[in-house]
Amino acid sequence: MEIDLFGTFLTARHAFEQLKATRGSAVCITAGQAFDPYWGQAHVGAAKAGIENLMQTLAVEWGTHGIRLNTIIPGPIASTKGVEVMGGDMSDKKMRAAVPLGKLGETTDVANMAAFLASPLAAWVTGTSIRVDGGSNLHGAGGCNNSVKAFFAD
């Protein structure tokens, strides 16, 4: 909570004058836990939900200064601590099967979305959360859905 939510709040507050002077854009990374509960992730869910609300509130408050604020919600990204921790002992094949697009994301997928959101191409986008997750956070994707899919595939 202290690092994620409070750190984001302080960073935004300290960046305000620069963002205001440049009519800038800020992009924060949150997580699917902001919207859906995950076992053992109450602290993450609370912090990331707080960041989502913070960015939306600041988009309302700071929009009059031309400042845009958005968030990105990544799914499982290959070779990251998040996949290592959340994936546990799950095989790469099982992790990929839980993603509708059938593969883990790359850090460049998230970076490309951040670059887009910060660019003039997204000049009319603010207060928005964009999932960059291959569909992994869609309801119906994942564990239960994969069991049903496997049943019908036979």
C-alpha positions in Angstrom: 0.0 0.0 0.0 2.7 2.5 1.0 4.8 1.9 -2.1 2.1 1.5 -4.7 -0.7 3.8 -3.6 1.0 6.4 -1.5 4.1 6.4 -3.8 1.8 7.1 -6.8 0.0 9.8 -4.9 3.2 11.6 -3.9 4.8 11.2 -7.4 1.7 12.7 -9.0 1.6 15.5 -6.6 5.2 16.4 -7.2 4.8 16.1 -10.9 1.8 18.4 -11.1 3.5 21.7 -11.9 5.6 20.1 -14.7 2.5 18.3 -16.1 0.6 21.6 -15.9 3.3 23.6 -17.6 3.6 21.1 -20.5 -0.1 19.9 -20.6 1.5 16.5 -20.0 0.3 13.0 -19.5 0.9 10.4 -16.8 0.5 6.7 -17.2 0.4 4.3 -14.2 0.6 0.5 -14.2 -2.0 -1.2 -12.1 -3.1 -4.9 -12.1 -6.1 -7.1 -12.6 -6.4 -7.4 -8.8 -7.8 -3.9 -8.8 -11.0 -5.3 -10.2 -11.1 -9.0 -9.3 -10.1 -10.8 -6.1 -7.0 -13.0 -6.2 -6.1 -15.4 -3.3 -3.4 -13.9 -1.1 -3.4 -10.6 -3.0 -5.6 -8.4 -0.7 -2.9 -5.8 -0.3 -2.2 -5.6 -4.0 -5.9 -5.4 -4.9 -6.5 -2.6 -2.4 -3.4 -0.6 -3.6 -4.1 -1.1 -7.3 -7.8 -0.2 -6.9 -6.7 2.9 -5.1 -4.4 3.8 -7.9 -7.2 3.3 -10.5 -9.5 5.7 -8.5 -6.7 8.2 -7.9 -5.9 8.4 -11.6 -9.6 8.8 -12.5 -10.1 11.5 -9.9 -7.0 13.4 -11.0 -8.2 13.1 -14.6 -11.3 14.9 -13.5 -9.5 17.5 -11.4 -6.4 18.1 -13.6 -8.2 17.9 -16.9 -8.9 21.6 -16.8 -5.1 22.1 -17.0 -4.8 19.9 -20.0 -3.3 17.0 -18.1 -4.2 13.5 -19.1 -3.9 10.5 -16.7 -4.5 6.9 -17.6 -3.6 3.4 -16.4 -2.4 0.2 -18.0 -3.5 -3.2 -16.6 -0.9 -5.8 -17.8 -1.6 -9.5 -17.9 1.1 -12.1 -17.5 4.3 -10.7 -18.9 7.1 -13.2 -19.7 10.3 -13.1 -17.7 8.9 -10.9 -14.9 8.7 -11.3 -11.2 4.9 -11.1 -11.4 4.7 -14.3 -13.6 7.2 -16.0 -11.4 5.2 -15.3 -8.2 1.7 -15.6 -9.6 2.4 -18.5 -11.8 4.0 -20.5 -9.0 4.7 -24.0 -10.3 2.4 -23.7 -13.2 4.1 -24.7 -16.5 4.6 -22.3 -19.3 2.1 -24.3 -21.3 -0.6 -24.0 -18.6 0.0 -20.3 -18.3 -0.3 -19.7 -22.0 -3.5 -21.8 -22.0 -5.0 -19.4 -19.5 -4.5 -16.5 -21.9 -7.1 -16.4 -24.8 -4.4 -15.2 -27.2 -2.4 -18.3 -26.2 0.9 -16.6 -25.2 2.4 -14.5 -22.5 2.9 -10.8 -23.1 6.3 -9.1 -23.5 7.5 -6.0 -21.7 7.4 -4.2 -25.1 3.6 -4.8 -25.3 3.1 -2.7 -22.2 5.8 -0.1 -23.2 4.1 0.4 -26.6 0.8 1.1 -24.9 2.4 3.5 -22.5 4.0 5.3 -25.4 0.7 5.5 -27.2 -1.1 6.9 -24.2 1.6 9.5 -23.6 1.6 10.5 -27.3 -0.5 13.0 -29.2 -2.3 10.0 -30.8 -4.1 9.7 -27.4 -4.8 13.4 -27.0 -8.5 12.7 -26.3 -7.9 9.8 -23.8 -8.0 10.5 -20.1 -9.2 8.7 -17.0 -9.1 5.4 -18.9 -7.7 1.9 -17.9 -6.5 -0.2 -20.8 -5.9 -3.9 -20.4 -2.8 -5.2 -22.2 -3.3 -8.8 -21.3 -4.1 -11.0 -24.2 -7.6 -11.3 -22.8 -6.4 -13.0 -19.6 -8.5 -10.7 -17.3 -11.7 -11.3 -19.3 -14.4 -13.0 -17.2 -14.6 -16.5 -18.6 -10.9 -16.8 -19.4 -8.6 -18.9 -17.2 -9.1 -21.9 -14.9 -12.8 -22.9 -15.1 -13.1 -21.9 -18.8 -10.0 -24.0 -19.7 -11.6 -27.0 -18.0 -14.7 -26.6 -20.1 -12.7 -26.0 -23.2 -10.7 -29.1 -22.6 -13.9 -31.1 -22.1 -15.3 -30.1 -25.4 -12.0 -30.4 -27.3 -11.9 -34.2 -26.7 
